[in-house]
Amino acid sequence: MIRWGGILILEEECAGMAENDVRTQLASLSAAERLALAKRLITVRPPTATATAEKIPVADRSGPLPLAWPMRVVLAAERSAPGTTAWLEPRAIRYSGVDVDRLVDAYRAIVARHEMLRTRIEVSPNGDCMRVQPPSAVSVETVDVRALPSETRMARALELVREHALRPLGIERDMPFDLSVCRVADDEAILVLRAHEIICDGLAFTVLLNDVRKTYASEDTLPPLEVQYGDFAVWEHERYAPEKIEAKVRYWRERLVSAVPLALPRDAPPGASRRAHAITTPFKVETIERLDGFTRTWAVTHYVILLAAFNVLLSRICETDDVVTFATTATHRYRQPELLRVVGRFMNQIPIRVDVSGDPTFAELVERCGATVNDGLANEDVPAMAVFDSESPVDGPFCRVLLNYADMRGTGIVTRLHASGVPLPIDRDRKTALAWVFFRTEERVIAHLVGGEDWFQVSTLERFASQLPRIVDLALEDPKRRISQLHP
């Protein structure tokens, strides 16, 4: 989450948002909406001193580099669940009307450009670290189905792609990034990118794919990167020494005093796997229009509105007025301009504790959520591992439930390359017990409710997934409804 014009928003909500997009949105506001925005700007806390960017120096490369805090979180999560597939992040992209060899060369050039795509993780009792490898260390596997009959060619290609995409990727035995090419025709191919999340996050893929597009299109040469992720890791290691973050760690621990982890209604059978199960629910057009209208009128973000609705459901199914979920943030990517085009993992986890007692109206609950998020963002740059007692904060008791929102509008990812995403099944282990993840495109909003098979039966997840959109509908129809009246 970052600050844009003084308003708190998730970084995904402004991914690809150019200055002209901001100006267009501001110009579309009515006089009343501008007044509401002005009032919100006045009340929002100004950025803290840590928001002032200090230049990250280039680190010495003569030896191994330390793991950044976000990487250590992923490594700890893997250690707590050996053999997990939760942190595999595959992408499959179908390109048509392209010079396939030239496209692969563009990908190789981007691997050379970004060190993290060719960095090996070394796990040792003496201290975990990472070492940058030459570009040749990243394998490019090629399969060719052009000789198959045209009527069966694509089906076989998709079968091979999905098989490769979901193959386990181990931190200790494998390079954490690889690439495969399935040639379907002379000018058509499906490229599979597999990355372990210890080296990247979702926004890193946006950076990677846009760099590939520009390189393939022979646009102006990409400007050299000022720093690499390894430089950030060294800088962060020094900046966030325990004695330097004591006050903010104390804030979070005080914030969680007396908090009780959500008592989710676990109904999975004994011995169930940690596999994730996802229920997908598209939002109705009228719901999206109301959501957009609410954000303008009340000068809040989609994330805060959806957080309030999620809290309504959680308070009921867990029978509590004290709801603790968590959010992922990537502050440094935006506070440090030199990191905007760097591939790496910048995600941190912060708890969002909301009091839903007193049967507030939905609008009042949105205000509470906004204030809580605002306070949390002032202290968001503290590493989660410094706050939670658990060695694996992602799987800790206060990180059982996640809400994420990704706005994909205007990202411009590889559109000039006649590319389209190839759907991949969610056949991986869970990261959290329950997650509500939103994706906003130009045409629609899609919600994925993801739960662990070791926590919930599929029928339970389906019931939750059907209730959430209804709560949002009722709340946005009349924000002055009390939450006790939001019966799905």
C-alpha positions in Angstrom: 0.0 0.0 0.0 1.2 3.5 -0.8 0.1 7.1 -0.5 -1.2 8.7 -3.6 -2.2 12.4 -3.3 -2.5 11.8 0.4 -5.0 9.0 0.0 -4.0 5.5 1.1 -4.3 2.9 -1.6 -2.9 -0.5 -2.4 0.1 -0.5 -4.8 -1.9 -2.8 -7.1 -4.6 -0.1 -7.4 -2.2 2.2 -9.1 0.0 -0.3 -11.0 0.3 1.3 -14.5 -1.5 4.5 -13.4 0.1 7.3 -15.4 -0.1 11.0 -14.6 -2.7 11.5 -17.3 -4.9 8.7 -15.7 -4.7 10.6 -12.4 -5.7 13.9 -14.0 -8.5 12.2 -15.9 -9.9 10.7 -12.7 -9.7 14.0 -10.9 -11.4 15.9 -13.8 -14.3 13.4 -13.7 -15.2 14.3 -10.0 -18.2 16.4 -9.3 -18.0 19.4 -7.1 -19.3 17.4 -4.1 -16.8 14.6 -4.8 -14.0 17.1 -4.9 -15.1 18.6 -1.6 -15.1 15.1 0.0 -11.7 14.4 -1.4 -10.4 17.7 0.0 -11.7 16.8 3.4 -10.1 13.4 3.2 -6.8 14.9 2.3 -6.9 17.3 5.2 -7.6 14.5 7.7 -5.1 11.9 6.4 -1.9 11.8 8.4 1.1 13.3 6.4 3.8 10.9 5.4 6.3 10.0 8.1 9.9 10.9 7.9 10.7 7.4 6.6 8.8 8.2 3.4 11.7 10.5 2.4 13.7 8.3 0.0 17.4 7.9 0.6 19.5 6.6 -2.3 20.3 2.9 -2.0 24.0 2.3 -2.6 25.4 -0.4 -4.9 26.6 -3.2 -2.7 29.9 -5.2 -2.9 29.4 -8.3 -5.1 32.6 -10.1 -4.2 30.8 -12.4 -1.8 27.3 -13.7 -1.0 24.5 -11.3 -0.4 22.1 -11.5 2.6 18.4 -12.4 2.1 16.0 -9.5 2.4 13.3 -9.7 5.0 10.5 -10.7 2.5 12.7 -13.5 1.3 13.3 -14.8 4.8 9.6 -14.9 5.4 9.1 -17.2 2.4 12.0 -19.4 3.4 10.7 -19.7 6.9 7.3 -20.7 5.5 8.9 -23.4 3.4 10.8 -24.7 6.4 7.6 -25.0 8.3 6.0 -27.1 5.5 8.7 -29.0 3.7 7.9 -29.8 0.1 5.1 -27.2 -0.1 4.1 -25.9 -3.6 2.5 -22.8 -2.1 5.2 -20.5 -3.3 5.4 -21.6 -6.9 4.3 -18.7 -9.2 3.8 -19.9 -12.8 2.7 -17.8 -15.8 1.8 -19.1 -19.2 1.5 -16.7 -22.1 0.4 -17.5 -25.6 2.1 -15.4 -28.3 0.9 -15.3 -32.0 2.2 -13.5 -35.0 5.7 -13.3 -33.6 9.2 -14.2 -34.4 9.6 -16.9 -31.8 13.4 -17.0 -31.8 13.5 -13.2 -31.4 11.0 -13.4 -28.6 13.1 -16.0 -26.7 16.1 -13.7 -27.2 14.2 -10.9 -25.6 13.5 -13.0 -22.6 17.1 -14.0 -22.3 18.1 -10.3 -22.4 15.7 -9.6 -19.5 17.2 -12.5 -17.5 20.6 -10.8 -18.0 19.1 -7.4 -17.0 17.6 -8.6 -13.7 19.9 -10.3 -11.3 17.1 -11.9 -9.2 16.0 -14.0 -12.2 19.4 -15.7 -12.1 20.2 -15.8 -8.4 20.7 -19.0 -6.5 19.5 -19.3 -2.9 22.0 -21.0 -0.5 20.6 -22.4 2.6 23.1 -23.1 5.4 23.2 -23.5 9.2 25.8 -20.8 9.1 23.5 -18.3 7.5 21.2 -18.2 4.4 22.3 -16.1 1.5 22.1 -15.6 -2.2 24.6 -15.6 -5.0 24.1 -14.0 -8.5 24.7 -16.4 -11.3 25.6 -15.8 -15.0 22.6 -15.6 -17.4 23.4 -19.0 -18.8 22.4 -20.5 -15.4 18.7 -20.1 -16.3 17.5 -22.9 -18.4 15.2 -22.5 -21.4 13.5 -25.8 -22.2 11.9 -26.1 -25.7 9.2 -28.5 -26.9 7.8 -28.5 -30.4 4.3 -29.8 -31.4 4.3 -28.3 -34.9 4.5 -31.8 -36.4 1.2 -32.9 -34.8 -2.1 -32.8 -36.7 -3.6 -29.3 -36.5 -6.8 -30.6 -34.9 -4.9 -32.0 -31.9 -1.9 -29.7 -31.7 -3.2 -27.0 -29.4 -4.7 -29.5 -27.0 -1.4 -31.3 -26.6 0.4 -28.0 -26.3 -1.8 -26.9 -23.4 -1.4 -30.3 -21.7 2.4 -30.0 -21.9 2.3 -26.4 -20.7 0.2 -27.1 -17.6 2.2 -30.2 -16.8 5.4 -28.1 -16.8 4.0 -25.0 -15.1 2.9 -26.9 -12.0 6.1 -29.0 -11.6 7.6 -28.4 -8.1 10.4 -25.9 -7.8 12.7 -26.3 -4.9 14.7 -23.5 -3.4 17.8 -25.6 -2.5 18.0 -27.8 -5.6 16.7 -25.6 -8.4 17.3 -22.1 -9.8 14.3 -20.1 -8.6 13.3 -19.1 -12.1 13.1 -20.9 -15.4 11.6 -20.6 -18.8 10.1 -23.1 -21.3 8.9 -22.6 -24.8 6.2 -24.7 -26.5 6.3 -24.0 -30.3 2.8 -24.4 -31.8 3.4 -22.9 -35.2 6.1 -21.0 -37.0 4.8 -17.7 -35.6 3.1 -19.0 -32.5 4.3 -20.3 -29.1 3.3 -20.6 -25.5 6.0 -19.5 -23.0 5.9 -20.7 -19.4 7.6 -18.7 -16.8 8.1 -20.4 -13.4 9.3 -18.4 -10.5 9.6 -19.2 -6.8 8.1 -16.4 -4.8 11.3 -16.0 -2.8 12.7 -14.0 -5.7 9.6 -12.1 -6.9 6.1 -10.9 -6.3 3.1 -10.3 -8.7 4.3 -6.8 -9.6 7.7 -8.2 -10.5 6.0 -10.1 -13.4 4.5 -6.8 -14.6 8.0 -5.3 -14.7 9.4 -8.4 -16.4 6.7 -8.6 -19.1 6.8 -4.9 -19.9 10.6 -5.1 -20.3 10.2 -8.1 -22.7 7.6 -6.2 -24.7 9.9 -3.2 -25.1 13.0 -5.3 -25.9 11.1 -7.4 -28.5 9.6 -4.3 -30.2 13.1 -2.7 -30.4 11.9 0.4 -28.7 14.4 2.8 -27.2 17.0 0.8 -25.3 15.9 0.2 -21.7 17.8 2.5 -19.4 20.3 0.7 -17.1 19.0 -0.1 -13.6 20.5 2.0 -10.9 20.4 -0.8 -8.4 19.5 -4.5 -8.3 17.5 -6.3 -5.6 20.7 -7.5 -4.0 21.6 -3.9 -3.3 18.2 -3.4 -1.7 18.8 -6.5 0.5 22.1 -5.2 1.8 20.6 -1.7 2.5 17.5 -3.2 4.2 19.7 -5.5 6.3 21.6 -2.5 7.7 18.6 -0.1 7.9 16.4 -2.5 9.8 18.7 -3.7 12.5 16.7 -4.5 15.7 17.8 -1.4 17.6 16.6 0.9 14.7 13.1 -0.4 14.5 12.3 -0.9 18.2 9.6 1.8 18.4 7.7 0.5 15.4 7.9 -3.1 16.6 6.5 -1.9 19.9 3.6 -0.2 18.1 2.6 -3.5 16.4 2.9 -5.6 19.5 0.8 -3.1 21.5 -1.7 -3.1 18.6 -2.1 -6.8 19.0 -2.3 -6.9 22.8 -5.4 -8.9 23.9 -6.1 -9.8 20.2 -7.3 -13.3 19.7 -6.7 -15.1 16.4 -9.9 -15.7 14.4 -11.7 -18.9 15.4 -12.5 -20.0 11.8 -15.1 -22.8 11.7 -12.7 -25.5 10.6 -14.6 -28.5 9.2 -12.1 -30.3 7.1 -11.8 -34.0 7.6 -8.7 -35.3 9.6 -5.7 -35.8 7.4 -6.8 -33.5 4.6 -4.1 -32.1 2.4 -2.8 -28.5 2.4 -4.0 -28.0 -1.1 -5.7 -24.8 -2.0 -9.2 -24.8 -3.3 -10.6 -21.7 -5.1 -14.1 -20.5 -5.7 -14.4 -17.8 -8.4 -17.2 -15.3 -8.4 -17.6 -12.5 -10.9 -19.2 -9.4 -9.6 -22.3 -8.0 -11.3 -21.9 -4.8 -13.5 -24.2 -2.8 -11.2 -22.2 -3.9 -8.1 -19.0 -2.6 -9.8 -20.7 0.7 -10.7 -21.8 1.1 -7.1 -18.3 0.3 -5.9 -16.8 2.9 -8.1 -19.4 5.5 -7.0 -18.8 4.8 -3.3 -15.0 5.3 -3.7 -15.6 8.7 -5.3 -18.3 9.9 -2.9 -16.6 8.7 0.3 -13.0 9.2 -0.9 -11.9 5.7 0.1 -10.4 2.9 -1.9 -11.9 -0.3 -3.1 -9.6 -2.2 -0.7 -11.1 -0.5 2.3 -14.7 -1.0 1.2 -14.1 -4.7 0.5 -12.2 -5.0 3.8 -15.3 -3.7 5.6 -17.5 -6.3 3.8 -15.1 -9.1 4.6 -15.1 -8.1 8.2 -18.9 -8.3 8.3 -18.7 -12.0 7.1 -15.8 -12.9 9.4 -17.4 -11.4 12.5 -20.4 -13.7 11.9 -18.7 -16.9 11.0 -16.1 -16.5 13.8 -18.6 -15.0 16.3 -16.4 -12.1 17.3 -16.4 -8.3 17.2 -12.6 -8.2 17.1 -11.4 -9.1 13.6 -7.8 -9.5 12.7 -6.8 -10.1 9.1 -3.6 -9.2 7.3 -2.6 -7.3 4.2 0.4 -7.4 2.0 2.3 -4.2 1.3 5.3 -3.2 -0.8 6.3 0.2 0.5 9.9 0.2 -0.6 9.2 -0.3 -4.2 7.4 3.0 -4.3 9.3 5.0 -1.7 12.6 4.3 -3.5 12.2 5.4 -7.1 15.2 3.3 -8.2 13.3 0.2 -7.2 10.3 0.8 -9.4 11.7 -1.2 -12.3 13.6 -3.9 -10.3 12.5 -7.5 -10.2 12.4 -8.9 -6.7 10.2 -9.6 -3.7 9.2 -6.5 -1.7 6.0 -7.9 0.0 5.6 -7.4 3.7 2.7 -8.5 5.9 0.8 -6.2 8.3 -2.1 -7.1 10.6 -5.3 -5.2 10.2 -7.3 -5.3 13.4 -10.8 -3.8 13.2 -13.4 -3.4 15.9 -16.9 -4.2 14.5 -18.8 -3.9 17.8 -21.8 -1.7 18.4 -23.6 -2.7 15.2 -22.3 0.3 13.2 -23.6 1.3 9.8 -21.6 0.0 6.8 -20.4 3.6 6.2 -19.2 3.8 9.8 -17.4 0.5 9.5 -15.7 1.7 6.3 -14.5 4.7 8.3 -13.1 2.4 11.0 -11.4 0.3 8.4 -9.9 3.3 6.7 -8.5 4.7 10.0 -7.0 1.3 10.9 -5.4 0.9 7.6 -4.1 4.5 7.8 -2.4 3.9 11.2 -1.0 0.6 10.0 0.6 2.2 6.9 2.5 4.6 9.1 4.3 1.6 10.6 4.1 -0.8 7.6 7.8 -0.9 6.8 8.6 -3.1 9.9 9.5 -6.6 8.8 6.8 -9.1 9.8 9.3 -11.5 11.3 10.4 -8.8 13.8 6.8 -8.5 15.0 5.4 -12.0 15.2 6.9 -14.6 17.6 6.3 -17.3 15.0 9.3 -18.1 12.8 6.9 -18.3 9.9 4.6 -15.2 10.2 2.7 -16.1 7.0 1.4 -19.3 8.6 1.1 -17.8 12.1 -2.2 -17.4 14.0 -2.7 -13.7 13.0 -2.0 -14.4 9.4 -4.7 -17.0 8.8 -6.9 -14.7 6.7 -5.9 -12.4 3.9 -7.6 -9.8 1.7 -5.9 -8.7 -1.5 -6.9 -6.4 -4.3 -5.2 -6.2 -7.7 -6.2 -3.5 -10.2 -5.0 -4.7 -13.6 -6.5 -1.8 -15.6 -4.1 0.1 -17.8 -1.1 -2.1 -17.0 -0.4 -2.5 -20.8 1.2 -5.9 -20.3 2.5 -7.3 -23.6 -0.6 -6.2 -25.5 1.5 -5.1 -28.5 2.8 -8.6 -28.8 -0.6 -10.2 -29.5 -0.3 -12.2 -26.3 -2.9 -13.7 -24.0 -2.7 -15.5 -20.7 -3.2 -19.2 -20.6 -5.3 -20.3 -17.6 -3.5 -22.5 -15.2 -5.3 -24.6 -12.5 -4.8 -23.7 -8.9 -3.1 -26.9 -8.0 -0.9 -25.7 -5.2 -0.8 -25.7 -1.5 -2.4 -23.0 0.5 -0.5 -20.1 1.9 -3.2 -19.0 4.4 -6.3 -20.7 5.8 -8.6 -18.3 3.9 -8.0 -15.6 1.4 -10.3 -13.3 -0.6 -8.4 -12.0 -3.6 -9.8 -9.5 -6.1 -8.8 -8.8 -9.7 -10.1 -5.7 -11.4 -9.9 -5.5 -15.2 -11.3 -3.0 -17.7 -14.5 -5.1 -18.0 -15.1 -6.8 -14.6 -14.2 -7.5 -11.0 -13.5 -11.2 -10.2 -13.3 -12.5 -6.7 -11.4 -15.6 -5.8 -12.1 -17.1 -2.4 -9.2 -19.5 -1.7 -9.2 -21.9 1.3 -7.1 -24.8 2.4 -8.5 -28.3 2.1 -7.1 -28.9 5.6 -9.4 -26.1 6.9 -12.6 -26.2 5.0 -14.8 -28.5 3.0 -15.6 -27.3 -0.5 -19.3 -26.8 0.4 -18.3 -24.4 3.2 -16.1 -22.4 0.8 -18.9 -22.3 -1.7 -21.3 -20.9 1.0 -18.8 -18.2 2.0 -18.2 -17.3 -1.7 -21.9 -16.9 -2.3 -22.4 -14.7 0.8 -19.6 -12.2 0.2 -21.0 -10.6 -3.0 -24.4 -10.3 -1.5 -23.0 -8.5 1.6 -21.3 -6.1 -0.8 -24.5 -5.6 -2.8 -26.6 -4.8 0.3 -24.0 -2.5 1.8 -23.6 -0.5 -1.4 -27.3 -0.2 -2.0 -27.6 1.6 1.3 -24.3 2.4 3.2 -26.4 3.6 6.2 -27.7 0.1 6.8 -26.4 -1.4 10.0 -24.2 -4.4 9.6 -26.7 -6.6 11.4 -29.1 -5.9 8.5 -26.6 -7.1 5.9 -28.0 -10.7 5.7 -26.7 -12.5 2.6 
